[in-house]
Amino acid sequence: MADYNALPLVVLAENFAKLPGIGMKTAQRLAYHVMSMSSEEAKAFADAIVNAHETVHECSICCNLTELECCPVCSDSRRDKSQICVVESPKDITAFERTKEYHGVYHVLHGLISPIDNVMPDSLRIKQLLARVKDDSVKEVIMATNPTVEGEATAMYVSRILKPLGVKVTRLAFGLPVGGVLEYADEITLFKALENRNEI
Amino acid sequence: MADYNALPLVVLAENFAKLPGIGMKTAQRLAYHVMSMSSEEAKAFADAIVNAHETVHECSICCNLTELECCPVCSDSRRDKSQICVVESPKDITAFERTKEYHGVYHVLHGLISPIDNVMPDSLRIKQLLARVKDDSVKEVIMATNPTVEGEATAMYVSRILKPLGVKVTRLAFGLPVGGVLEYADEITLFKALENRNEI
């Protein structure tokens, strides 16, 4: 945006453009939209940013993001504390909760091991997971990282650390997605589906 | 987002979701991204919103958005004040300035006449345009609204009001877009290109 644009709008657009998936053109459009908000709406938006940033932090147990000392899942007495589902990010918890079929607790790693992006095991919440498994009566750790190179590597790394502690470590099943079409399945998925076939 | 998500994050995501073209899923992703910012970045983002909203207003002459009393184009003595290019929104000025070929001034209507959306001529900056044309030595008004039903209707409406004042009112040319392919041109564009053909 050149000098015929209002400077505060340019600054706002540059802030929007820092968000993931938002280019300069969209950022400019969003900045103009902010101008069409009422003062109260704009103030509420700004406050929401600062408020979220100031009050939300990691749960002292599972490292999920929460504004409480301990997140609602960890503090829920009905959840099975002997089962920990290890995920990459808080978003993944939302996906699991949607299934309404998982009653254990979670652990958020906040990333995956990826030497190419300079993400080493030390920068993830693996230490915290180890402490949980050592301290509590944890029976099973479910590695629920994405089925990608980084997700697989992280699942392998974590499971090798956990196994000596005598805990059962499992991995999400790979196979055909429900509602998918065989014809369009890639060869690795189809191979996994064949390999992990079940008797009916 | 259900109750296992941190409330301040839900509020922030809802604010993002109010922006045009941003659904709840993207909004959630953006909210998580804000959490990964430094405190300074989050504060700067929030400040940019409030600052833009408080300091940017319409130019007293052309109604473009600016933080100054009078926008840089209107206060530039090198611009030809006898030529006014009428556009729908401030974004359109950016597009014209990119051509580097327009040396006149602008007038921003802040919308197009659209009875279906309850946008009537009174809610646009037509009165201000009339005042400019009456007061100043304006020779030409270029109607540069979009080639849509609303854009055309607005161009027609404004030109009928301006013509009795003795000013020349022109409309942007319609034709084939440069670099376009004849085969894919719609019939109305092709008809316009044929109708407005020039001798070479």
Interface residues (C-beta under 8 A of the other chain):
Chain A: M1 A2 D3 Y4 N5 A6 L7 P8 L9 V11 L12 E14 N15 K18 L19 P20 G21 I22 T26 Q28 R29 L30 A31 Y32 H33 V34 M35 M37 S39 E41 A42 K43 A44 F45 A46 D47 A48 I49 V50 N51 A52 H53 E54 T55 V56 L65 T66 E67 L68 C71 P72 V73 S89 P90 K91 I93 T94 E97
Chain B: M1 A2 D3 Y4 N5 A6 L7 P8 L9 V11 L12 E14 N15 K18 L19 P20 G21 I22 T26 Q28 R29 L30 A31 Y32 H33 V34 M35 M37 S39 E41 A42 K43 A44 F45 A46 D47 A48 I49 V50 N51 A52 H53 E54 T55 V56 N64 L65 T66 E67 L68 C71 P72 V73 S89 P90 K91 I93 T94 E97
